[in-house]
Amino acid sequence: MTDQPETAAHRRPSRRRPARPRVRPLSYRQACAYISAHDQQLERPQGHTFSLGLTNHAGNLIGVAMVGRPDARHHDDGLTAEVTRLATDGPRNACSILLAAAWRVARRMGYRRMITYTGIDRPAAGLRAAGWKVVTETPPARGRNRLSRHRAPRGAGEATRIHWQVTTEDWRTRTQAADRVHRWARDGQGPR
């Protein structure tokens, strides 16, 4: 050992990577406050099953995902969850981290499928990176307003939307078995 002080040439460069964002649970109010502050296009949902937040190394919230029951009745089978709101400040990979974390939590809660909808003009790289697949392209809805009952427009009814889903491995076999049972009941025949 020498008694000479270390110079800049003798110091090892730091190989420390920046701290990764962390996923944490959020309350309904915290998630709604973040969404109303960062995305004016989205309204607060009626409720939620759970919400997740993404924080940076300083502990600041940089993204939110809200998960609830599906809006469409034909998807609400008790085994399907829907990502109803997703908003971020725009950090790299924030959407895919939140979507993957939401799917992990939903699977542990017993859900077998998770769905969401995006506008045709919205980027979908985060969904693809998290393993989601396109199901269909939904045409614009004709609206909910009727002469007998005026309803305020809600959501993206006048825009084409893309329907995305991610499922467990046993989802396809479960739905095929259910289709066979429904076909037998419809045809009036029992299993052969």
PERAHU-V139085 format. One record per pair of residues at least 24 apart in sequence whose ideal C-beta (glycine too) atoms are under 6 Angstrom apart, sorted by sequence separation. I is the first residue (numbers start at 0). J is the second residue. If there is no record, write none. Layout:
i	j
I	J
I	J
This chain:
i	j
25	50
62	87
80	105
136	161
137	162
25	52
33	60
61	88
135	162
133	161
134	162
22	51
23	52
61	90
33	63
80	110
95	125
99	129
134	164
22	53
62	93
94	125
98	129
78	110
131	163
20	53
21	54
30	63
64	97
78	111
79	112
80	113
81	114
82	115
95	128
95	129
131	165
20	55
30	65
62	97
66	101
130	165
64	101
118	155
126	163
18	56
44	83
53	93
118	158
119	159
41	84
53	97
116	160
117	161
116	162
38	86
115	163
37	86
51	100
34	84
51	101
114	164
34	86
112	164
113	165
112	166
111	167
112	170
111	170
102	165
22	100
